[in-house]
């Protein structure tokens, strides 16, 4: 078992600046073999956790993006009907059993993310993104898969997992998840990072971002988050903004208040918020940034 | 946790582990009492965590347990307080931290909220809670006149909701809700049919379905949009000025939660409380019992704007989908910021399909919508109707069914 410090360090190397709580969660994932459920506002870096985790384990990241109406055939497996039909016609006249054996073999099985995740030699990281967008029925099905790690295909037999994937689920809270799924998982709430951590995130992710500028950006974003906004900017927005400022060759926010105001579009994504953030407001917020 | 003296013998260790595990069991019981969903599998894993070296430091153990045992944001927020209280004995202080630090807006129960200091009227009149007095409009600006509601609301906090649980009245309220649910559902089915015509063909499934015909597409498979049942979200104003009607609507809500496939209920006065779980108790008197616990300690007037803000911020994303009808039951006397109410109504209107505003006051003769709250909210409301008795609720049926 890796210690938490090692995990935090490894995540850092993979470009994700983790707090100690998240490192604990990941060490527990290894210990208890439970999936990790990440909740939090949009744009706080939930998906990034899974990406960084895949980098840490040096393994493949298999991603299943959930949406309304997602079903087994899109998530687990499907037969390749067109090929099956072609095969039937090409071998017309041969023994029926032989054809059946042929068309229900591996070759005609289309692997979807969930099946792929349990059939790898090396345990991959399975990211089930935005599980709250999927339907209740799918959630129940997923629960079964996550406890047994085996899939039965009627024409083919049962496929047992060759390796147990590291499962990360994310949710934006657009729908209440079932208690059963919640209980099955370790829970971690991803909050907006504090100034210190956000500064480190900017420096880790944006080439050419100086420490002083990163700190200013993080402070500015923090005070913007405290304003009454419809859509609070997430970490992804902060990084966009930082990249814009670095790209425009800004070294100190106070030197370029005009540029700061004009590039705020990276952070504010609705017309209402944009209108609320007038020049006066942005100047006032900038004034508070030391 | 194993911190006794040098070289303990086996019996000591057994004794120690027995003590630790009983303490752990007690902790899990405490969590269950606080609404955590903790099962046997969690107990086992908690024991594993303790033996795997996570118990070396309290902070580490707390963090590990927190991930394992909490299941939602509210659990996550209150876990540290409970842990500290139980294991570190910081009972009193962390209790107050739990109630204070858990973001109040996020806290679904009202019972932890500090009671709002209600200001009784200076002239000592008993508060008259329903009718806008003639000078009401003049008092608006000072805000003092509105505090009539405040003292009355305190009365409500002491009102025992159990008195409302008259079996016959409950049955009637359920009947009304059931009829409403049926009316709104029938409408849905008709829409279903209309939509089924002329939708796209699902090519993959057509091929799949016709393999038995050698791949000749004989039976076509159409793609249909998945239907969602209509969801009704009721926001009930439980402030003093509404106290005459609270009982009626609570019974109605209990019926709605029972009859509708999907429904949520919220109660607000100065704060918003999510009461669906408490109200979903099959036994109406027990539901009202749980509710009276939740409503205690809340006082003051009606802050509709603030309550809506809480709703939009913390609950809307979860409870509102594209086929949601929001029903606000309130007299519209706003003691808070009317501009805020205006903004939040606009936000709510953008989000949901229909907003119905039921106003018990409208049943009164000569009533005109002059309360500040109503004036601000009306532009965003799709149906504004009176409702002060069960009969008037039933009369609404055809209008609600059309939504």
Interface residues (C-beta under 8 A of the other chain):
Chain A: X1 X4 X20 X21 X24 X25 X28 X31 X32 X34 X36 X39 X68 X69 X79 X81 X82 X84 X85 X88 X89 X135 X172 X173 X174 X175 X176 X179 X182 X183 X185 X186 X187 X188 X189 X230
Chain B: X37 X39 X41 X42 X45 X48 X49 X52 X60 X63 X64 X66 X67 X68 X70 X71 X72 X73 X75 X76 X204 X207 X208 X211 X214 X215 X226 X317 X318 X321 X347
